[in-house]
Amino acid sequence: MSIRTQNYINGRLSLRAPQAESLAKLKQALDAAPEMAQKDRDVAAVLNILKAEFPTLQDFEREFPSLCFALATGGARPV
């Protein structure tokens, strides 16, 4: 995702700060592991890459990359 796309989404959806931060973290994840968005990917390799970016990430708990953002508390971190 480009920064332009990120800014467009932020503006178009009028994201509040926690939502905008979550979108930024999603961009960070996609930038670190672009293969995450591909159909054919090595899920274990993607997980290892993202663990380096997000130390609190433990597992996808699925057979595909799955990220959840803790927005209720205002934090924007993949859990």
C-alpha positions in Angstrom: 0.0 0.0 0.0 1.4 3.4 -0.9 1.4 6.3 1.5 -0.9 8.0 -1.0 -3.4 5.2 -0.7 -3.1 5.3 3.1 -3.7 9.1 3.1 -6.6 8.7 0.8 -8.3 6.1 3.0 -7.6 8.2 6.1 -9.3 11.2 4.5 -12.1 9.5 2.7 -13.2 7.6 5.8 -12.4 10.4 8.3 -10.5 7.9 10.4 -10.0 8.8 14.1 -6.4 8.6 15.5 -6.6 4.9 16.6 -8.1 3.8 13.3 -5.5 5.8 11.4 -2.7 4.2 13.5 -4.1 0.8 12.8 -4.1 1.5 9.0 -0.5 2.7 9.4 0.4 -0.6 11.1 -1.4 -2.6 8.3 0.7 -0.6 5.8 3.8 -1.5 7.8 2.9 -5.2 7.8 2.2 -5.1 4.0 5.5 -3.3 3.3 7.4 -5.8 5.4 5.8 -8.9 4.0 4.1 -8.0 0.6 3.7 -11.7 -0.1 1.1 -11.7 2.7 -1.5 -10.4 0.2 -0.7 -13.1 -2.4 -2.6 -16.2 -2.9 0.4 -18.5 -2.9 2.6 -17.6 0.1 4.7 -19.3 2.8 2.6 -18.5 5.9 5.4 -19.5 8.3 7.8 -17.2 6.5 5.3 -14.3 6.6 4.7 -14.9 10.3 8.5 -14.8 11.0 8.9 -11.6 9.1 5.9 -10.0 10.9 7.2 -11.2 14.3 10.3 -9.1 13.7 8.2 -6.1 13.0 5.6 -6.7 15.7 7.2 -8.4 18.8 3.8 -9.0 20.4 2.5 -11.1 17.4 2.5 -14.7 18.4 0.6 -16.7 15.8 -2.0 -16.2 13.0 -4.2 -18.9 14.6 -5.3 -19.7 11.0 -3.8 -21.4 8.0 -3.5 -17.9 6.4 -2.2 -14.6 7.5 -4.8 -13.1 9.9 -4.3 -9.8 11.8 -6.5 -8.3 14.4 -6.1 -4.8 15.8 -6.9 -3.8 19.4 -9.0 -0.7 18.7 -11.2 -0.8 21.7 -8.4 0.4 24.0 -7.2 2.9 21.5 -4.0 0.9 20.7 -3.0 0.0 17.2 -1.0 -3.2 17.5 -1.5 -6.5 15.8 -2.4 -9.1 18.4 
